[in-house]
């Protein structure tokens, strides 16, 4: 797949059923972090507010979600049911994506970044 220049083009590059999931993830992130800016970083949708918040990406069998290590550490118990890597979690396309959990992780990361900014 060619590198997308923006999130709309990124999402458009996937099959319709995956596009729907990606749009839901995007809407969930924006609802939880309405002041965040959207961009493409590391060839995937990225959200920033006083620094990086979260990233997501579509793969053949899953949606990758990246909330930096702190977002994953704080929700380790709830994320334990999913395959993980350092700073990443895989939500299988064969199961409903846990949008409520994504929202809580994003809100956690927003509070974390705003707290860091306030301490500077």
Helices and strands as residue ranges (DSSP letters): H 7-12, H 16-32, E 37-41, E 44-48, E 52-58, E 62-66, H 68-74, H 76-79, E 83-85, E 88-92, H 99-119
